[in-house]
């Protein structure tokens, strides 16, 4: 299971939607690895269910939004590579 302690608040729930910009803004306060980012987005967008193509697309789009907001963070790019 994904450890939600000391992570962005969006990772503490399953929302089944893309994150809002205000939720992504919180990421600047955390130094997350690519694995933590990928696992967090999976938990947030899929929960404990099985990821399907639509869910994977949403995870990819959510991480891309994060890259667009913080383009210099290489861990976000590595997390995106995990989705592909």
mmCIF file as gemmi writes it, N, C-alpha and C atoms, coordinates in Angstrom:
data_model
loop_
_atom_site.group_PDB
_atom_site.id
_atom_site.type_symbol
_atom_site.label_atom_id
_atom_site.label_alt_id
_atom_site.label_comp_id
_atom_site.label_asym_id
_atom_site.label_entity_id
_atom_site.label_seq_id
_atom_site.pdbx_PDB_ins_code
_atom_site.Cartn_x
_atom_site.Cartn_y
_atom_site.Cartn_z
_atom_site.occupancy
_atom_site.B_iso_or_equiv
_atom_site.pdbx_formal_charge
_atom_site.auth_seq_id
_atom_site.auth_asym_id
_atom_site.pdbx_PDB_model_num
ATOM 1 N N . UNK Axp A 1 ? 0.838 -1.189 0 1 0 ? 1 A 1
ATOM 2 C CA . UNK Axp A 1 ? 0 0 0 1 0 ? 1 A 1
ATOM 3 C C . UNK Axp A 1 ? 0.877 1.245 0 1 0 ? 1 A 1
ATOM 4 N N . UNK Axp A 2 ? 0.381 2.298 -0.567 1 0 ? 2 A 1
ATOM 5 C CA . UNK Axp A 2 ? 1.104 3.556 -0.656 1 0 ? 2 A 1
ATOM 6 C C . UNK Axp A 2 ? 1.104 4.265 0.694 1 0 ? 2 A 1
ATOM 7 N N . UNK Axp A 3 ? 2.274 4.686 1.159 1 0 ? 3 A 1
ATOM 8 C CA . UNK Axp A 3 ? 2.402 5.415 2.423 1 0 ? 3 A 1
ATOM 9 C C . UNK Axp A 3 ? 2.036 6.872 2.197 1 0 ? 3 A 1
ATOM 10 N N . UNK Axp A 4 ? 0.96 7.33 2.83 1 0 ? 4 A 1
ATOM 11 C CA . UNK Axp A 4 ? 0.471 8.681 2.595 1 0 ? 4 A 1
ATOM 12 C C . UNK Axp A 4 ? 1.046 9.707 3.564 1 0 ? 4 A 1
ATOM 13 N N . UNK Axp A 5 ? 1.791 9.256 4.539 1 0 ? 5 A 1
ATOM 14 C CA . UNK Axp A 5 ? 2.349 10.176 5.518 1 0 ? 5 A 1
ATOM 15 C C . UNK Axp A 5 ? 3.43 11.039 4.872 1 0 ? 5 A 1
ATOM 16 N N . UNK Axp A 6 ? 3.417 12.315 5.187 1 0 ? 6 A 1
ATOM 17 C CA . UNK Axp A 6 ? 4.396 13.27 4.658 1 0 ? 6 A 1
ATOM 18 C C . UNK Axp A 6 ? 4.398 13.332 3.134 1 0 ? 6 A 1
ATOM 19 N N . UNK Axp A 7 ? 3.225 13.289 2.561 1 0 ? 7 A 1
ATOM 20 C CA . UNK Axp A 7 ? 3.044 13.376 1.117 1 0 ? 7 A 1
ATOM 21 C C . UNK Axp A 7 ? 2.024 14.475 0.817 1 0 ? 7 A 1
ATOM 22 N N . UNK Axp A 8 ? 1.946 14.92 -0.416 1 0 ? 8 A 1
ATOM 23 C CA . UNK Axp A 8 ? 0.912 15.906 -0.767 1 0 ? 8 A 1
ATOM 24 C C . UNK Axp A 8 ? -0.477 15.389 -0.383 1 0 ? 8 A 1
ATOM 25 N N . UNK Axp A 9 ? -1.338 16.282 0.043 1 0 ? 9 A 1
ATOM 26 C CA . UNK Axp A 9 ? -2.66 15.877 0.536 1 0 ? 9 A 1
ATOM 27 C C . UNK Axp A 9 ? -3.482 15.147 -0.523 1 0 ? 9 A 1
ATOM 28 N N . UNK Axp A 10 ? -3.254 15.438 -1.787 1 0 ? 10 A 1
ATOM 29 C CA . UNK Axp A 10 ? -4.004 14.756 -2.844 1 0 ? 10 A 1
ATOM 30 C C . UNK Axp A 10 ? -3.736 13.252 -2.812 1 0 ? 10 A 1
ATOM 31 N N . UNK Axp A 11 ? -2.593 12.839 -2.305 1 0 ? 11 A 1
ATOM 32 C CA . UNK Axp A 11 ? -2.256 11.425 -2.243 1 0 ? 11 A 1
ATOM 33 C C . UNK Axp A 11 ? -2.931 10.711 -1.076 1 0 ? 11 A 1
ATOM 34 N N . UNK Axp A 12 ? -3.715 11.393 -0.287 1 0 ? 12 A 1
ATOM 35 C CA . UNK Axp A 12 ? -4.368 10.774 0.859 1 0 ? 12 A 1
ATOM 36 C C . UNK Axp A 12 ? -5.781 10.287 0.554 1 0 ? 12 A 1
ATOM 37 N N . UNK Axp A 13 ? -6.191 10.408 -0.701 1 0 ? 13 A 1
ATOM 38 C CA . UNK Axp A 13 ? -7.55 10.004 -1.06 1 0 ? 13 A 1
ATOM 39 C C . UNK Axp A 13 ? -7.599 9.534 -2.507 1 0 ? 13 A 1
ATOM 40 N N . UNK Axp A 14 ? -8.626 8.794 -2.827 1 0 ? 14 A 1
ATOM 41 C CA . UNK Axp A 14 ? -8.861 8.395 -4.209 1 0 ? 14 A 1
ATOM 42 C C . UNK Axp A 14 ? -9.896 9.353 -4.769 1 0 ? 14 A 1
ATOM 43 N N . UNK Axp A 15 ? -9.536 10.068 -5.836 1 0 ? 15 A 1
ATOM 44 C CA . UNK Axp A 15 ? -10.43 11.102 -6.359 1 0 ? 15 A 1
ATOM 45 C C . UNK Axp A 15 ? -10.97 10.797 -7.754 1 0 ? 15 A 1
ATOM 46 N N . UNK Axp A 16 ? -10.353 9.865 -8.451 1 0 ? 16 A 1
ATOM 47 C CA . UNK Axp A 16 ? -10.817 9.454 -9.779 1 0 ? 16 A 1
ATOM 48 C C . UNK Axp A 16 ? -10.981 10.623 -10.748 1 0 ? 16 A 1
ATOM 49 N N . UNK Axp A 17 ? -10.111 11.595 -10.658 1 0 ? 17 A 1
ATOM 50 C CA . UNK Axp A 17 ? -10.148 12.765 -11.544 1 0 ? 17 A 1
ATOM 51 C C . UNK Axp A 17 ? -8.753 13.347 -11.638 1 0 ? 17 A 1
ATOM 52 N N . UNK Axp A 18 ? -8.561 14.255 -12.585 1 0 ? 18 A 1
ATOM 53 C CA . UNK Axp A 18 ? -7.291 14.97 -12.671 1 0 ? 18 A 1
ATOM 54 C C . UNK Axp A 18 ? -7.156 15.922 -11.499 1 0 ? 18 A 1
ATOM 55 N N . UNK Axp A 19 ? -5.945 16.163 -11.046 1 0 ? 19 A 1
ATOM 56 C CA . UNK Axp A 19 ? -5.754 17.106 -9.948 1 0 ? 19 A 1
ATOM 57 C C . UNK Axp A 19 ? -6.002 18.542 -10.393 1 0 ? 19 A 1
ATOM 58 N N . UNK Axp A 20 ? -6.381 19.349 -9.442 1 0 ? 20 A 1
ATOM 59 C CA . UNK Axp A 20 ? -6.562 20.783 -9.684 1 0 ? 20 A 1
ATOM 60 C C . UNK Axp A 20 ? -5.212 21.48 -9.505 1 0 ? 20 A 1
ATOM 61 N N . UNK Axp A 21 ? -5.006 22.615 -10.166 1 0 ? 21 A 1
ATOM 62 C CA . UNK Axp A 21 ? -3.728 23.336 -10.013 1 0 ? 21 A 1
ATOM 63 C C . UNK Axp A 21 ? -3.362 23.625 -8.565 1 0 ? 21 A 1
ATOM 64 N N . UNK Axp A 22 ? -4.328 23.947 -7.743 1 0 ? 22 A 1
ATOM 65 C CA . UNK Axp A 22 ? -4.033 24.234 -6.337 1 0 ? 22 A 1
ATOM 66 C C . UNK Axp A 22 ? -3.509 22.983 -5.631 1 0 ? 22 A 1
ATOM 67 N N . UNK Axp A 23 ? -3.98 21.809 -6.042 1 0 ? 23 A 1
ATOM 68 C CA . UNK Axp A 23 ? -3.488 20.567 -5.456 1 0 ? 23 A 1
ATOM 69 C C . UNK Axp A 23 ? -2.059 20.28 -5.915 1 0 ? 23 A 1
ATOM 70 N N . UNK Axp A 24 ? -1.763 20.589 -7.162 1 0 ? 24 A 1
ATOM 71 C CA . UNK Axp A 24 ? -0.41 20.382 -7.678 1 0 ? 24 A 1
ATOM 72 C C . UNK Axp A 24 ? 0.589 21.372 -7.095 1 0 ? 24 A 1
ATOM 73 N N . UNK Axp A 25 ? 0.133 22.565 -6.751 1 0 ? 25 A 1
ATOM 74 C CA . UNK Axp A 25 ? 1.022 23.584 -6.192 1 0 ? 25 A 1
ATOM 75 C C . UNK Axp A 25 ? 1.669 23.106 -4.891 1 0 ? 25 A 1
ATOM 76 N N . UNK Axp A 26 ? 1 22.232 -4.201 1 0 ? 26 A 1
ATOM 77 C CA . UNK Axp A 26 ? 1.507 21.703 -2.932 1 0 ? 26 A 1
ATOM 78 C C . UNK Axp A 26 ? 2.769 20.839 -3.124 1 0 ? 26 A 1
ATOM 79 N N . UNK Axp A 27 ? 2.98 20.309 -4.315 1 0 ? 27 A 1
ATOM 80 C CA . UNK Axp A 27 ? 4.116 19.427 -4.569 1 0 ? 27 A 1
ATOM 81 C C . UNK Axp A 27 ? 5.459 20.118 -4.353 1 0 ? 27 A 1
ATOM 82 N N . UNK Axp A 28 ? 5.511 21.426 -4.492 1 0 ? 28 A 1
ATOM 83 C CA . UNK Axp A 28 ? 6.783 22.136 -4.325 1 0 ? 28 A 1
ATOM 84 C C . UNK Axp A 28 ? 7.329 21.994 -2.906 1 0 ? 28 A 1
ATOM 85 N N . UNK Axp A 29 ? 6.476 21.596 -1.963 1 0 ? 29 A 1
ATOM 86 C CA . UNK Axp A 29 ? 6.885 21.442 -0.566 1 0 ? 29 A 1
ATOM 87 C C . UNK Axp A 29 ? 7.45 20.057 -0.25 1 0 ? 29 A 1
ATOM 88 N N . UNK Axp A 30 ? 7.503 19.174 -1.261 1 0 ? 30 A 1
ATOM 89 C CA . UNK Axp A 30 ? 7.934 17.808 -1.033 1 0 ? 30 A 1
ATOM 90 C C . UNK Axp A 30 ? 9.038 17.432 -2.012 1 0 ? 30 A 1
ATOM 91 N N . UNK Axp A 31 ? 9.949 16.622 -1.561 1 0 ? 31 A 1
ATOM 92 C CA . UNK Axp A 31 ? 11.034 16.121 -2.399 1 0 ? 31 A 1
ATOM 93 C C . UNK Axp A 31 ? 10.751 14.642 -2.67 1 0 ? 31 A 1
ATOM 94 N N . UNK Axp A 32 ? 9.901 14.381 -3.648 1 0 ? 32 A 1
ATOM 95 C CA . UNK Axp A 32 ? 9.429 13.029 -3.921 1 0 ? 32 A 1
ATOM 96 C C . UNK Axp A 32 ? 10.246 12.358 -5.013 1 0 ? 32 A 1
ATOM 97 N N . UNK Axp A 33 ? 10.413 11.068 -4.877 1 0 ? 33 A 1
ATOM 98 C CA . UNK Axp A 33 ? 11.081 10.287 -5.924 1 0 ? 33 A 1
ATOM 99 C C . UNK Axp A 33 ? 10.069 9.988 -7.026 1 0 ? 33 A 1
ATOM 100 N N . UNK Axp A 34 ? 10.58 9.546 -8.164 1 0 ? 34 A 1
ATOM 101 C CA . UNK Axp A 34 ? 9.705 9.173 -9.277 1 0 ? 34 A 1
ATOM 102 C C . UNK Axp A 34 ? 8.742 8.064 -8.853 1 0 ? 34 A 1
ATOM 103 N N . UNK Axp A 35 ? 9.238 7.095 -8.083 1 0 ? 35 A 1
ATOM 104 C CA . UNK Axp A 35 ? 8.37 6.008 -7.611 1 0 ? 35 A 1
ATOM 105 C C . UNK Axp A 35 ? 7.261 6.53 -6.713 1 0 ? 35 A 1
ATOM 106 N N . UNK Axp A 36 ? 7.59 7.439 -5.8 1 0 ? 36 A 1
ATOM 107 C CA . UNK Axp A 36 ? 6.574 8.006 -4.912 1 0 ? 36 A 1
ATOM 108 C C . UNK Axp A 36 ? 5.522 8.786 -5.706 1 0 ? 36 A 1
ATOM 109 N N . UNK Axp A 37 ? 5.959 9.514 -6.697 1 0 ? 37 A 1
ATOM 110 C CA . UNK Axp A 37 ? 5.032 10.291 -7.533 1 0 ? 37 A 1
ATOM 111 C C . UNK Axp A 37 ? 4.118 9.349 -8.304 1 0 ? 37 A 1
ATOM 112 N N . UNK Axp A 38 ? 4.713 8.38 -8.976 1 0 ? 38 A 1
ATOM 113 C CA . UNK Axp A 38 ? 3.925 7.43 -9.755 1 0 ? 38 A 1
ATOM 114 C C . UNK Axp A 38 ? 2.936 6.671 -8.87 1 0 ? 38 A 1
ATOM 115 N N . UNK Axp A 39 ? 3.421 6.12 -7.756 1 0 ? 39 A 1
ATOM 116 C CA . UNK Axp A 39 ? 2.539 5.378 -6.849 1 0 ? 39 A 1
ATOM 117 C C . UNK Axp A 39 ? 1.448 6.263 -6.267 1 0 ? 39 A 1
ATOM 118 N N . UNK Axp A 40 ? 1.788 7.503 -5.95 1 0 ? 40 A 1
ATOM 119 C CA . UNK Axp A 40 ? 0.798 8.434 -5.415 1 0 ? 40 A 1
ATOM 120 C C . UNK Axp A 40 ? -0.297 8.743 -6.415 1 0 ? 40 A 1
ATOM 121 N N . UNK Axp A 41 ? 0.088 8.989 -7.658 1 0 ? 41 A 1
ATOM 122 C CA . UNK Axp A 41 ? -0.914 9.26 -8.685 1 0 ? 41 A 1
ATOM 123 C C . UNK Axp A 41 ? -1.764 8.02 -8.953 1 0 ? 41 A 1
ATOM 124 N N . UNK Axp A 42 ? -1.148 6.848 -8.937 1 0 ? 42 A 1
ATOM 125 C CA . UNK Axp A 42 ? -1.924 5.612 -9.122 1 0 ? 42 A 1
ATOM 126 C C . UNK Axp A 42 ? -2.957 5.466 -8.011 1 0 ? 42 A 1
ATOM 127 N N . UNK Axp A 43 ? -2.539 5.663 -6.782 1 0 ? 43 A 1
ATOM 128 C CA . UNK Axp A 43 ? -3.456 5.553 -5.642 1 0 ? 43 A 1
ATOM 129 C C . UNK Axp A 43 ? -4.576 6.584 -5.753 1 0 ? 43 A 1
ATOM 130 N N . UNK Axp A 44 ? -4.214 7.811 -6.09 1 0 ? 44 A 1
ATOM 131 C CA . UNK Axp A 44 ? -5.186 8.901 -6.154 1 0 ? 44 A 1
ATOM 132 C C . UNK Axp A 44 ? -6.202 8.699 -7.279 1 0 ? 44 A 1
ATOM 133 N N . UNK Axp A 45 ? -5.746 8.22 -8.409 1 0 ? 45 A 1
ATOM 134 C CA . UNK Axp A 45 ? -6.621 8.132 -9.572 1 0 ? 45 A 1
ATOM 135 C C . UNK Axp A 45 ? -7.275 6.767 -9.756 1 0 ? 45 A 1
ATOM 136 N N . UNK Axp A 46 ? -6.686 5.73 -9.196 1 0 ? 46 A 1
ATOM 137 C CA . UNK Axp A 46 ? -7.212 4.384 -9.404 1 0 ? 46 A 1
ATOM 138 C C . UNK Axp A 46 ? -7.64 3.737 -8.086 1 0 ? 46 A 1
ATOM 139 N N . UNK Axp A 47 ? -7.064 4.156 -7.005 1 0 ? 47 A 1
ATOM 140 C CA . UNK Axp A 47 ? -7.348 3.52 -5.725 1 0 ? 47 A 1
ATOM 141 C C . UNK Axp A 47 ? -6.709 2.156 -5.688 1 0 ? 47 A 1
ATOM 142 N N . UNK Axp A 48 ? -7.409 1.185 -5.167 1 0 ? 48 A 1
ATOM 143 C CA . UNK Axp A 48 ? -6.869 -0.176 -5.083 1 0 ? 48 A 1
ATOM 144 C C . UNK Axp A 48 ? -7.346 -1.043 -6.234 1 0 ? 48 A 1
ATOM 145 N N . UNK Axp A 49 ? -8.059 -0.445 -7.172 1 0 ? 49 A 1
ATOM 146 C CA . UNK Axp A 49 ? -8.552 -1.198 -8.321 1 0 ? 49 A 1
ATOM 147 C C . UNK Axp A 49 ? -7.457 -1.438 -9.35 1 0 ? 49 A 1
ATOM 148 N N . UNK Axp A 50 ? -7.822 -2.076 -10.402 1 0 ? 50 A 1
ATOM 149 C CA . UNK Axp A 50 ? -6.892 -2.368 -11.49 1 0 ? 50 A 1
ATOM 150 C C . UNK Axp A 50 ? -6.877 -1.199 -12.463 1 0 ? 50 A 1
ATOM 151 N N . UNK Axp A 51 ? -5.692 -0.715 -12.805 1 0 ? 51 A 1
ATOM 152 C CA . UNK Axp A 51 ? -5.64 0.389 -13.769 1 0 ? 51 A 1
ATOM 153 C C . UNK Axp A 51 ? -6.032 -0.083 -15.173 1 0 ? 51 A 1
ATOM 154 N N . UNK Axp A 52 ? -6.938 0.638 -15.805 1 0 ? 52 A 1
ATOM 155 C CA . UNK Axp A 52 ? -7.281 0.35 -17.185 1 0 ? 52 A 1
ATOM 156 C C . UNK Axp A 52 ? -6.694 1.452 -18.065 1 0 ? 52 A 1
ATOM 157 N N . UNK Axp A 53 ? -6.928 1.392 -19.35 1 0 ? 53 A 1
ATOM 158 C CA . UNK Axp A 53 ? -6.33 2.352 -20.272 1 0 ? 53 A 1
ATOM 159 C C . UNK Axp A 53 ? -6.743 3.795 -19.947 1 0 ? 53 A 1
ATOM 160 N N . UNK Axp A 54 ? -8.02 4.002 -19.603 1 0 ? 54 A 1
ATOM 161 C CA . UNK Axp A 54 ? -8.48 5.354 -19.251 1 0 ? 54 A 1
ATOM 162 C C . UNK Axp A 54 ? -7.796 5.858 -17.989 1 0 ? 54 A 1
ATOM 163 N N . UNK Axp A 55 ? -7.639 4.981 -17.002 1 0 ? 55 A 1
ATOM 164 C CA . UNK Axp A 55 ? -6.962 5.375 -15.764 1 0 ? 55 A 1
ATOM 165 C C . UNK Axp A 55 ? -5.497 5.703 -16.026 1 0 ? 55 A 1
ATOM 166 N N . UNK Axp A 56 ? -4.839 4.882 -16.851 1 0 ? 56 A 1
ATOM 167 C CA . UNK Axp A 56 ? -3.435 5.145 -17.168 1 0 ? 56 A 1
ATOM 168 C C . UNK Axp A 56 ? -3.281 6.469 -17.895 1 0 ? 56 A 1
ATOM 169 N N . UNK Axp A 57 ? -4.215 6.767 -18.771 1 0 ? 57 A 1
ATOM 170 C CA . UNK Axp A 57 ? -4.186 8.043 -19.486 1 0 ? 57 A 1
ATOM 171 C C . UNK Axp A 57 ? -4.348 9.206 -18.498 1 0 ? 57 A 1
ATOM 172 N N . UNK Axp A 58 ? -5.24 9.036 -17.517 1 0 ? 58 A 1
ATOM 173 C CA . UNK Axp A 58 ? -5.462 10.085 -16.527 1 0 ? 58 A 1
ATOM 174 C C . UNK Axp A 58 ? -4.222 10.26 -15.642 1 0 ? 58 A 1
ATOM 175 N N . UNK Axp A 59 ? -3.568 9.162 -15.272 1 0 ? 59 A 1
ATOM 176 C CA . UNK Axp A 59 ? -2.329 9.242 -14.488 1 0 ? 59 A 1
ATOM 177 C C . UNK Axp A 59 ? -1.272 9.992 -15.292 1 0 ? 59 A 1
ATOM 178 N N . UNK Axp A 60 ? -1.126 9.631 -16.556 1 0 ? 60 A 1
ATOM 179 C CA . UNK Axp A 60 ? -0.167 10.293 -17.442 1 0 ? 60 A 1
ATOM 180 C C . UNK Axp A 60 ? -0.475 11.783 -17.546 1 0 ? 60 A 1
ATOM 181 N N . UNK Axp A 61 ? -1.734 12.132 -17.748 1 0 ? 61 A 1
ATOM 182 C CA . UNK Axp A 61 ? -2.12 13.542 -17.879 1 0 ? 61 A 1
ATOM 183 C C . UNK Axp A 61 ? -1.88 14.312 -16.581 1 0 ? 61 A 1
ATOM 184 N N . UNK Axp A 62 ? -2.147 13.669 -15.438 1 0 ? 62 A 1
ATOM 185 C CA . UNK Axp A 62 ? -1.914 14.322 -14.152 1 0 ? 62 A 1
ATOM 186 C C . UNK Axp A 62 ? -0.444 14.61 -13.91 1 0 ? 62 A 1
ATOM 187 N N . UNK Axp A 63 ? 0.41 13.64 -14.226 1 0 ? 63 A 1
ATOM 188 C CA . UNK Axp A 63 ? 1.847 13.848 -14.057 1 0 ? 63 A 1
ATOM 189 C C . UNK Axp A 63 ? 2.354 14.879 -15.062 1 0 ? 63 A 1
ATOM 190 N N . UNK Axp A 64 ? 1.794 14.878 -16.269 1 0 ? 64 A 1
ATOM 191 C CA . UNK Axp A 64 ? 2.18 15.891 -17.254 1 0 ? 64 A 1
ATOM 192 C C . UNK Axp A 64 ? 1.815 17.293 -16.761 1 0 ? 64 A 1
ATOM 193 N N . UNK Axp A 65 ? 0.678 17.425 -16.097 1 0 ? 65 A 1
ATOM 194 C CA . UNK Axp A 65 ? 0.298 18.719 -15.515 1 0 ? 65 A 1
ATOM 195 C C . UNK Axp A 65 ? 1.343 19.165 -14.491 1 0 ? 65 A 1
ATOM 196 N N . UNK Axp A 66 ? 1.843 18.219 -13.724 1 0 ? 66 A 1
ATOM 197 C CA . UNK Axp A 66 ? 2.87 18.515 -12.733 1 0 ? 66 A 1
ATOM 198 C C . UNK Axp A 66 ? 4.161 18.966 -13.416 1 0 ? 66 A 1
ATOM 199 N N . UNK Axp A 67 ? 4.536 18.303 -14.495 1 0 ? 67 A 1
ATOM 200 C CA . UNK Axp A 67 ? 5.722 18.693 -15.266 1 0 ? 67 A 1
ATOM 201 C C . UNK Axp A 67 ? 5.542 20.09 -15.844 1 0 ? 67 A 1
ATOM 202 N N . UNK Axp A 68 ? 4.368 20.375 -16.353 1 0 ? 68 A 1
ATOM 203 C CA . UNK Axp A 68 ? 4.096 21.696 -16.916 1 0 ? 68 A 1
ATOM 204 C C . UNK Axp A 68 ? 4.231 22.79 -15.856 1 0 ? 68 A 1
ATOM 205 N N . UNK Axp A 69 ? 3.845 22.459 -14.625 1 0 ? 69 A 1
ATOM 206 C CA . UNK Axp A 69 ? 3.922 23.425 -13.533 1 0 ? 69 A 1
ATOM 207 C C . UNK Axp A 69 ? 5.353 23.585 -13.016 1 0 ? 69 A 1
ATOM 208 N N . UNK Axp A 70 ? 6.109 22.489 -12.992 1 0 ? 70 A 1
ATOM 209 C CA . UNK Axp A 70 ? 7.48 22.483 -12.471 1 0 ? 70 A 1
ATOM 210 C C . UNK Axp A 70 ? 8.409 21.812 -13.491 1 0 ? 70 A 1
ATOM 211 N N . UNK Axp A 71 ? 8.689 22.459 -14.596 1 0 ? 71 A 1
ATOM 212 C CA . UNK Axp A 71 ? 9.428 21.824 -15.694 1 0 ? 71 A 1
ATOM 213 C C . UNK Axp A 71 ? 10.872 21.423 -15.375 1 0 ? 71 A 1
ATOM 214 N N . UNK Axp A 72 ? 11.469 21.97 -14.344 1 0 ? 72 A 1
ATOM 215 C CA . UNK Axp A 72 ? 12.867 21.656 -14.036 1 0 ? 72 A 1
ATOM 216 C C . UNK Axp A 72 ? 13.022 20.419 -13.158 1 0 ? 72 A 1
ATOM 217 N N . UNK Axp A 73 ? 11.943 19.897 -12.635 1 0 ? 73 A 1
ATOM 218 C CA . UNK Axp A 73 ? 12.026 18.744 -11.738 1 0 ? 73 A 1
ATOM 219 C C . UNK Axp A 73 ? 12.131 17.453 -12.553 1 0 ? 73 A 1
ATOM 220 N N . UNK Axp A 74 ? 13.279 16.84 -12.517 1 0 ? 74 A 1
ATOM 221 C CA . UNK Axp A 74 ? 13.533 15.622 -13.308 1 0 ? 74 A 1
ATOM 222 C C . UNK Axp A 74 ? 12.808 14.392 -12.762 1 0 ? 74 A 1
ATOM 223 N N . UNK Axp A 75 ? 12.511 14.369 -11.47 1 0 ? 75 A 1
ATOM 224 C CA . UNK Axp A 75 ? 11.785 13.228 -10.905 1 0 ? 75 A 1
ATOM 225 C C . UNK Axp A 75 ? 10.383 13.141 -11.501 1 0 ? 75 A 1
ATOM 226 N N . UNK Axp A 76 ? 9.778 14.276 -11.805 1 0 ? 76 A 1
ATOM 227 C CA . UNK Axp A 76 ? 8.448 14.261 -12.414 1 0 ? 76 A 1
ATOM 228 C C . UNK Axp A 76 ? 8.522 13.634 -13.802 1 0 ? 76 A 1
ATOM 229 N N . UNK Axp A 77 ? 9.579 13.931 -14.536 1 0 ? 77 A 1
ATOM 230 C CA . UNK Axp A 77 ? 9.765 13.336 -15.874 1 0 ? 77 A 1
ATOM 231 C C . UNK Axp A 77 ? 10.008 11.827 -15.772 1 0 ? 77 A 1
ATOM 232 N N . UNK Axp A 78 ? 10.768 11.423 -14.779 1 0 ? 78 A 1
ATOM 233 C CA . UNK Axp A 78 ? 11.007 9.99 -14.568 1 0 ? 78 A 1
ATOM 234 C C . UNK Axp A 78 ? 9.688 9.283 -14.215 1 0 ? 78 A 1
ATOM 235 N N . UNK Axp A 79 ? 8.86 9.944 -13.429 1 0 ? 79 A 1
ATOM 236 C CA . UNK Axp A 79 ? 7.553 9.363 -13.062 1 0 ? 79 A 1
ATOM 237 C C . UNK Axp A 79 ? 6.69 9.191 -14.303 1 0 ? 79 A 1
ATOM 238 N N . UNK Axp A 80 ? 6.75 10.146 -15.205 1 0 ? 80 A 1
ATOM 239 C CA . UNK Axp A 80 ? 5.975 10.049 -16.444 1 0 ? 80 A 1
ATOM 240 C C . UNK Axp A 80 ? 6.45 8.86 -17.274 1 0 ? 80 A 1
ATOM 241 N N . UNK Axp A 81 ? 7.75 8.62 -17.293 1 0 ? 81 A 1
ATOM 242 C CA . UNK Axp A 81 ? 8.287 7.48 -18.022 1 0 ? 81 A 1
ATOM 243 C C . UNK Axp A 81 ? 7.758 6.156 -17.477 1 0 ? 81 A 1
ATOM 244 N N . UNK Axp A 82 ? 7.467 6.106 -16.183 1 0 ? 82 A 1
ATOM 245 C CA . UNK Axp A 82 ? 6.928 4.885 -15.567 1 0 ? 82 A 1
ATOM 246 C C . UNK Axp A 82 ? 5.525 4.571 -16.075 1 0 ? 82 A 1
ATOM 247 N N . UNK Axp A 83 ? 4.779 5.597 -16.461 1 0 ? 83 A 1
ATOM 248 C CA . UNK Axp A 83 ? 3.419 5.39 -16.953 1 0 ? 83 A 1
ATOM 249 C C . UNK Axp A 83 ? 3.441 4.801 -18.357 1 0 ? 83 A 1
ATOM 250 N N . UNK Axp A 84 ? 4.413 5.201 -19.142 1 0 ? 84 A 1
ATOM 251 C CA . UNK Axp A 84 ? 4.46 4.795 -20.553 1 0 ? 84 A 1
ATOM 252 C C . UNK Axp A 84 ? 4.804 3.341 -20.758 1 0 ? 84 A 1
